[in-house]
């Protein structure tokens, strides 16, 4: 799943007016004019979003950039014929400074989030009144979502240039909200590398009728009726028609070389559950409900709402087989 902090070529595309679209392809502007417009619009878009309002903390995800560079050489004449520019030309139109992360700024946002979360817990403990808890739940659940966004950037390697720091902060951000950092990071990489491919995409793809008929009743209920509570099920069972789990290194999501990354993140989540269990044993279920479970549910609702809106639009096409290639899929989205 791509959160709001992720800037990629598809988001650059979406700053273009809809009048430029003709049957999901651009055919009005010539290539040079189009790339010039992308460049000018991206500079405006970048500077607008480089504020706290949308938590756009860094730059184009390094992992995605790496994929882009790998895919540039694989473009075919068919790709060039269907779009008026290549992937390399689109990447070259983006200002170079947008690809440079600021470790200091990233850490400042992370510690700011931690500070706000700590302050909210201190206030809730000091006031300890039912009139305050609904306010606390909404605010703390939103801050849990902010933690997820930090981990999201770490997963994209755009938090900093240092892999060890991305992994460390990614675990510190994701473990408290029960997200297995490496398991999620790898599945999210799969999503970005297969965006728009109905057969291989990882998140929020349309479900075929035969797949729908094979889904368990609770999967249908969550996927189509209770979508705001879907994320924990996705972590355990992935999307409809997919096998495996984000917690198990045996899942076909992962390469053999990623086994210990997945195990590390799973152990971190298990330790968090044990810690929460200890708190419940000491202070009771109501303590867990007031201080963790309700904010956690608010966080899940935020995450599902944002990602559903990012990936669901009836007019956006999906491709399979030879119809799909990276650039076409990446541009055929509202994310």
N, C-alpha and C positions, 0 to 999 in steps of 0.2 A: 504494500500500500504506500502513494506519494502524498506526503503531507504538504501543507501550504508553504513550508520553507524551501521546498525543492524548486530551483529554477532550472529549466531545461529548454531545449530547442522547441518543444511543443508549447511551452508557456510563452516563449517569444512569439510564436506563431499566433497565439490567441490575442495579442495586442493589435493585430491587424483588423480593420473593419470587416464585418461580415459581407459587405458588398463585394469584397474581393473573391468570395467563394463561389464556385460554380460546380455544383454536383460534387462537393467535397474536394475539389481540386481548384487551384488558382490558375486562371487563364487570362486575366485582364492586364496585369502589369508585366512589362518585360523584365527579364531577370535582373538587370542592373538596378532598375528602379525599385524592384521589390526588395532586393538586398539592402539598398540604401534606406528604405522605409523601415525594414527590420532593425537596422543599426540605430536609427534615430529613435524609434519607438522603444527599443530595448534600453537605451541610456535613460530615457524618461522613466520607464517601468522599473529599472533597477534602483534609481535614486529614490523613487517614491516608496518602494518596498524595503529599502535599507533602513527602516525605522522599526521601533518596537511594535507598532500597530499590527503587523502581520508576522512578526517574529522571523523575518527574513534575515538570518544572522550571517550567512556566509555567501557562498558562491555556487556555481554549477557543481553538482556532486562529482567528486573526483572519480568515483567508480563508474559513473555514467560517462564522464568524459573519456575515460579509458576505453569504454565500450565503443564510444563514438569513433575514437581514433582507430580502433581495430576494424570497425565496420566501413570506414571510409574507402579502404582499398577494395572492398567487396561490392561496391556499387556497380551496377550494370547499365548498359544502354537503355534497357527497359525502364529502369528507375529514372534516368534522366528524361525519358520521353514523357513520363507521367507527372513529373514535377518540374517546374522551371528552374530549379537549382539543385545542386548536390549537397550531400551532408557536409562535405569539407567547406563548401562555399558558405553554407549557413553558419557553421562554427566560426569561420573567419570573420563573419559580419558582427560577431559579438565582441565588445571591447575586452581586451586581454585582462584588464584589472578585475573583471567579474569572475575570473577563474582563480583568484588569489585569496585564500582564507586568511582571516586575522585570528590567530590563536588567543591573543589578549582579549579581543572583543567577545569571542566565543565563550571563554572562561568567565568573563564578566556577566554575561547573560545567564550562564549556568548557576553561578553563585548568587546572582540576584533572585533567580527562581527558588533556590534552596532557602535563601533568607526569607522570602515571602511565605513559603510553606511553613518554616519554623515559626514565624510570627503568628500565622493563623492558628497553629497548634497551641501556641502560648496563650493567645486570646481566648480560644475555645476552652482551654483548661481553667483559665482565670475566671471567665464569666460563668461557664458551666450552667447555662440556662437554655431551656427549650426554645425560647424566642430567638436566640442567637444561632442555634444549630442549623436551621435551614439556610441562613446566610453563609455560615461556615461551609456547609456542604457544597453549595454552588461555587463558592470561591476556591475551595480546596480541590474540588473535582476539576475545575478549570486549570488550576496549577499542576495537577497531575498530568493533564493534557500537555501543559507546557514542558514538563519533564520528558514526555514522550517525544516532543518535537526536538529537544536537545539530542536525545538518543537517535532520532531519525537522521539528524545531520551527521552524527558520529558514524552511523551505519553507511552513509554515503561517502564517508571519508572527507567531508567538506568542513567538519568542525575545526580541524587543524591539518597540518602537513604530516603530523607524527602519528603513525599507526598505533603505537602503544597508548598514546593519549586518547585517541579516538576510542579504542577498546575499553580503556579504563573509565572514561566519562560515560561512554555508552552503557556500561554495566551499572555505574552509579545512578544513571538516570532511569534505566529501564527495569532494573531488578526490583526496586520498591513498588512498582506498579505491575509486577508479575508478568513482564514481557521478557522472554528469553532473547537477549540481545543478538547473539550470533545467529540463532535460528531464524529470527525475524529478519536480520540483515541479509541473510542469504536468500530467503524467499522474496524479499523486496527487490533484490538484485535481479532475480528471475522475472519479476513483474516488469521492471523497467526494460530489460532486454527483450521482452516479448509483448510489449504494449500493443493492443489492437489485434493480437492474434487469438482468435477464439479457441484455438486448440491448445495453446501453450501459455497464455497469459495466466497469471496467478490470482488476480484480484478482480472481483466485481464484473466478470464477463457474463454475457447472457447464457442462460442455462437451456440446453436443448430439451425438447419434449421427452425423449427417452430417458435422459438423465433425471429430469424432474420426476418421472414416474418411479425411478429407482431410489429416490431420496426417502429417508426415514421421515416419519410424521413431524418429529421435533425439528429436523433440519428445514422442512418446508415452513413450519411455523416461525422459526427464527429468521430464515432468509427472506420471507415474503410478508410476514406480519409483524414481527418484532425485530426489525433490522437494527434498531438502536442498541440491542443487547447482544449482537452477533459475535463480537470480536473474540471473547474467550473461547467460543466453540471453534472459530477459525484457527486459533492457535493450536488446539488439540486435534482437529480433524481436517484442516485446510478447507478449500472451497469445494462445492459439489463436483463430483466426478474425479477428484484428486485423492491420492492415497498418501498416508504418512502423517507425521506430526512435527511441529516446530521444536518439540522437546526431545525427539528421539533421533540419534545419529544414524539409525538404520533407515530413516525416511529417504525416499528417492530424490528428495530436494537437495540432498547434500552429497558432496564428493567424499571419498574415503579420507582425503587429506584434511577435511573439515571436521572430522569426528570429535576431536578433543575441544575444538571451539564450541561445538554444540553441547557437549557434556558439561563444559565449564558454565555455560549460561544456564543450563538446566539445574545444576547444583546450586547456583546462586538463587534461583527462584525457589528451590526446595528449602533452602535456608531461610528465605524470607517467610515462607509459609510456616516453618517451624517457629520462627520468632513471633509471628502473629498468633500462633497457637499458644505460645508461652504467655503472651499478654492476655489472651482470653482466659487462660487458666488462672492467672493472678487477679484479673479485674472483672471477668465475666463477659458474656456475650453482648450485653448492651454497650460496654466500652468499645468492643470491636466494631459494632454497628455504627456508633456515633462518630468514631474517630477514623475509621478506615473504610468499611464496606460501602457506606453511602457515597463518600467522595469517589471511591473506585467506580461505582456504577455511573456516576456523573461523568467521569473520565471516559468510560466505555461509550457512553451516549455521544459525547463530543466526537470521539474518534470515528465512530460508525457514521455519524451524520456528515462529517466533513468528507470522509472518503467516499461515501455513497454519492454525495453531490458532485465530487470530483470525477467520478467514473461512470455516471449514469445519465445518458441523454439519448432519447429515441432516434434523433436525426444523425447521430454519429455512427459511421459504418464500422463493421468488424470484418476481418479478413481471415482466410485460411489457405494453407498450401502455398502455391507460387504467387497468389494474389498479394500475400503479405511480404513486406520487407521492412527493415528497421525504421527508416525515415517515414515511410507511409503510415506505419502504425503509430509512430510517435506523434505525428501531426494530426491523426484522426482521433482526437480526444479533446475533452474540455478541461482536462486536468492541467 
